[in-house]
Amino acid sequence: MNYDKFLNKLYNLQDLKYKRFQSKLISSDKLIGVRTPDLKRIAKIIAKENYLEFFRLNRHTIYEENLVHGLILGYLKLDYIKLKPLIDEFLPFIDNWAVCDLTVSNLKIYKKNETKDKCFNDIKKYIESSNPWINRFGYTLLLNYFIEDKYIDIVLKLCNKRSDFYYVKMAISWLISICYIKFKNKTINYLKNCNLDNWTYNKAIQKIIESNRVSSEDKIVLKGMKKK
């Protein structure tokens, strides 16, 4: 693989207007300005070729390099045992919410029932990591793939981790709001007995209230549950 050709391809796809927009969203100017569908097309091609060489050459200095790396993981035809080391090698390069969340949404291997039990303990380790971006990665995996009857009780317990990192707190509140949509009674009971800090607790309730899938009556009850 010629890594310079890869970078030249990115610059040929540059959209300066999109770059200005995206740099505000991710609070960074370390990006070229390539739209996500283009990055996905590139990631699919590399996943079919020598992706290990790409991982080795990747300089991880700009947003697009990191995102293509993360997206490739979702296109690889590997079982979880072989994919997990590649995921773990990538995690330290996550440095913004977009790379985290787009990578997770592309990791469809977590949808497979035979994978879920194998990887659930690994997700717990991500949440226990000292790296807050890896924490967010774990919570976003739960949000995308594990809000179901078999895991809901454990998922809610895992939300009790306290963090001072804004993007972890937001991930937890977002996760709780979706838990409420799918498991209303369990989530209400959790909120009544949880160990969340007040900010995350109130943000979770705010996100639930903002949902169009919550009744007006329930929103009134939830407003009354907010902490001062």
C-alpha positions as CSV (number, residue, x, y, z in Angstrom):
1,M,0.0,0.0,0.0
2,N,1.2,3.5,-0.8
3,Y,0.1,5.6,2.1
4,D,0.7,8.9,0.3
5,K,-1.8,7.8,-2.4
6,F,-4.3,7.3,0.4
7,L,-3.7,10.8,1.7
8,N,-3.9,12.2,-1.8
9,K,-7.2,10.5,-2.3
10,L,-8.5,12.2,0.9
11,Y,-7.4,15.6,-0.2
12,N,-9.0,15.1,-3.6
13,L,-12.3,14.5,-1.8
14,Q,-11.9,17.5,0.4
15,D,-15.0,19.7,0.9
16,L,-13.9,22.9,2.6
17,K,-17.4,23.9,3.6
18,Y,-17.9,20.5,5.2
19,K,-14.5,20.9,6.9
20,R,-15.6,24.1,8.6
21,F,-18.9,22.5,9.7
22,Q,-17.2,19.3,11.0
23,S,-14.4,21.1,12.8
24,K,-17.0,22.8,15.0
25,L,-18.8,19.6,15.7
26,I,-15.7,17.7,16.8
27,S,-13.9,20.7,18.2
28,S,-10.8,20.1,16.2
29,D,-9.0,21.5,13.1
30,K,-7.1,18.3,12.5
31,L,-9.2,17.1,9.6
32,I,-9.3,17.4,5.8
33,G,-13.0,17.7,5.3
34,V,-14.1,14.4,3.7
35,R,-17.7,13.3,4.0
36,T,-18.5,10.1,5.8
37,P,-20.0,8.2,2.9
38,D,-16.7,8.8,1.0
39,L,-14.7,7.5,4.0
40,K,-16.9,4.4,4.2
41,R,-16.3,3.6,0.5
42,I,-12.5,3.9,1.1
43,A,-12.7,1.8,4.2
44,K,-14.6,-1.0,2.3
45,I,-11.9,-1.1,-0.3
46,I,-9.0,-1.3,2.2
47,A,-10.9,-4.0,4.2
48,K,-10.8,-6.2,1.1
49,E,-7.1,-5.6,0.5
50,N,-4.1,-5.4,2.9
51,Y,-5.8,-3.8,5.9
52,L,-3.0,-4.9,8.3
53,E,-0.5,-2.9,6.2
54,F,-2.8,0.1,6.4
55,F,-3.0,-0.2,10.2
56,R,0.8,-0.4,10.4
57,L,1.3,2.7,8.2
58,N,-1.5,4.8,9.6
59,R,-0.1,7.9,11.2
60,H,-3.2,8.7,13.2
61,T,-2.7,12.4,13.0
62,I,-5.9,13.5,11.4
63,Y,-9.6,12.8,11.9
64,E,-10.0,10.9,8.6
65,E,-7.1,8.6,9.3
66,N,-8.6,7.6,12.6
67,L,-12.2,7.2,11.2
68,V,-11.1,5.1,8.2
69,H,-9.2,2.8,10.6
70,G,-12.3,2.5,12.8
71,L,-14.7,1.9,9.9
72,I,-12.5,-0.8,8.4
73,L,-13.0,-2.9,11.6
74,G,-16.7,-3.1,10.8
75,Y,-16.1,-4.4,7.2
76,L,-13.7,-7.2,8.0
77,K,-14.9,-10.7,7.6
78,L,-13.5,-12.0,10.8
79,D,-15.0,-13.7,13.8
80,Y,-15.0,-11.9,17.2
81,I,-12.0,-13.7,18.6
82,K,-9.9,-12.5,15.7
83,L,-11.4,-9.0,15.5
84,K,-11.2,-8.1,19.2
85,P,-7.3,-7.6,19.2
86,L,-7.7,-5.3,16.2
87,I,-10.4,-3.3,18.0
88,D,-8.3,-3.1,21.2
89,E,-5.3,-1.8,19.2
90,F,-7.5,0.9,17.7
91,L,-9.2,2.2,20.9
92,P,-6.3,4.4,22.1
93,F,-6.6,6.4,18.9
94,I,-10.2,7.5,19.5
95,D,-10.0,11.2,20.4
96,N,-13.5,12.5,19.6
97,W,-17.1,11.5,19.8
98,A,-17.6,11.1,16.0
99,V,-14.8,8.6,15.5
100,C,-16.1,6.7,18.6
101,D,-19.8,6.6,17.6
102,L,-19.3,6.0,13.8
103,T,-16.9,3.2,14.5
104,V,-19.4,1.6,16.9
105,S,-22.3,1.9,14.6
106,N,-20.4,0.1,11.9
107,L,-19.4,-2.8,14.1
108,K,-22.3,-5.0,13.1
109,I,-20.6,-8.1,14.5
110,Y,-22.0,-7.1,17.9
111,K,-25.5,-7.8,16.5
112,K,-24.7,-11.5,16.2
113,N,-26.2,-13.6,19.1
114,E,-23.2,-15.9,19.2
115,T,-21.0,-12.8,19.7
116,K,-22.9,-11.0,22.5
117,D,-22.1,-13.3,25.4
118,K,-18.5,-13.6,24.3
119,C,-17.9,-9.8,24.3
120,F,-20.1,-8.6,27.1
121,N,-17.3,-8.9,29.7
122,D,-15.0,-7.1,27.3
123,I,-17.4,-4.2,27.2
124,K,-17.4,-4.1,31.0
125,K,-13.6,-3.7,30.8
126,Y,-14.0,-0.8,28.4
127,I,-16.3,0.9,30.8
128,E,-13.7,0.4,33.6
129,S,-10.8,1.8,31.6
130,S,-9.0,4.9,32.8
131,N,-9.3,6.3,29.2
132,P,-12.7,8.2,29.0
133,W,-12.9,7.7,25.3
134,I,-12.8,4.0,25.8
135,N,-15.5,4.4,28.4
136,R,-17.7,6.1,25.8
137,F,-16.9,3.4,23.3
138,G,-18.2,0.8,25.8
139,Y,-21.4,2.7,26.6
140,T,-22.0,3.3,22.9
141,L,-21.7,-0.4,22.2
142,L,-24.3,-1.0,24.9
143,L,-26.6,1.6,23.4
144,N,-26.4,0.2,19.9
145,Y,-26.5,-3.5,20.6
146,F,-27.4,-4.6,24.1
147,I,-30.6,-2.9,25.2
148,E,-32.6,-6.1,25.3
149,D,-34.2,-8.3,27.9
150,K,-31.2,-10.5,28.5
151,Y,-28.9,-7.6,29.3
152,I,-31.0,-4.7,30.5
153,D,-30.5,-5.2,34.2
154,I,-26.7,-5.3,33.8
155,V,-26.7,-2.4,31.3
156,L,-28.5,-0.1,33.8
157,K,-26.1,-1.1,36.6
158,L,-23.2,-0.2,34.4
159,C,-24.6,3.3,34.1
160,N,-23.7,3.9,37.7
161,K,-20.0,4.6,36.9
162,R,-19.2,8.2,37.8
163,S,-17.2,10.3,35.4
164,D,-16.2,13.9,35.1
165,F,-15.8,13.6,31.4
166,Y,-18.5,15.3,29.5
167,Y,-18.7,12.8,26.6
168,V,-19.0,9.9,29.0
169,K,-21.8,11.6,31.0
170,M,-23.6,12.3,27.7
171,A,-23.2,8.7,26.6
172,I,-24.6,7.4,29.8
173,S,-27.6,9.8,29.7
174,W,-28.3,8.9,26.1
175,L,-28.1,5.2,27.0
176,I,-30.5,5.6,29.8
177,S,-33.0,7.4,27.6
178,I,-33.1,4.6,25.1
179,C,-33.4,2.1,28.0
180,Y,-36.5,4.0,29.1
181,I,-38.0,3.8,25.6
182,K,-37.5,0.0,25.5
183,F,-37.8,-0.9,29.2
184,K,-39.8,1.9,30.8
185,N,-40.6,0.3,34.2
186,K,-37.1,-1.1,34.8
187,T,-35.6,2.3,33.9
188,I,-37.9,4.2,36.2
189,N,-37.0,1.9,39.1
190,Y,-33.3,2.4,38.2
191,L,-33.7,6.2,38.2
192,K,-35.3,6.0,41.7
193,N,-32.4,4.1,43.1
194,C,-29.4,5.0,41.0
195,N,-26.0,6.4,42.0
196,L,-25.8,8.9,39.1
197,D,-24.5,12.4,39.7
198,N,-27.2,15.0,39.5
199,W,-26.0,16.4,36.1
200,T,-26.1,13.0,34.4
201,Y,-29.3,12.1,36.1
202,N,-31.1,15.3,35.0
203,K,-29.6,15.0,31.5
204,A,-31.0,11.5,31.1
205,I,-34.4,12.6,32.1
206,Q,-34.2,15.6,29.7
207,K,-33.3,13.2,26.9
208,I,-36.2,11.0,27.7
209,I,-38.6,13.9,27.8
210,E,-37.3,15.1,24.4
211,S,-38.4,11.8,22.8
212,N,-41.5,11.7,20.7
213,R,-42.0,8.2,21.9
214,V,-42.8,9.3,25.4
215,S,-46.4,10.3,26.4
216,S,-47.3,13.7,27.6
217,E,-48.4,12.2,30.9
218,D,-45.1,10.4,31.4
219,K,-43.2,13.6,30.6
220,I,-45.0,15.4,33.4
221,V,-44.0,12.6,35.9
222,L,-40.4,12.7,34.7
223,K,-40.2,16.5,35.1
224,G,-41.2,16.0,38.7
225,M,-38.3,13.5,39.2
226,K,-35.6,16.0,38.3
227,K,-33.1,16.9,41.0
228,K,-32.2,20.5,42.0
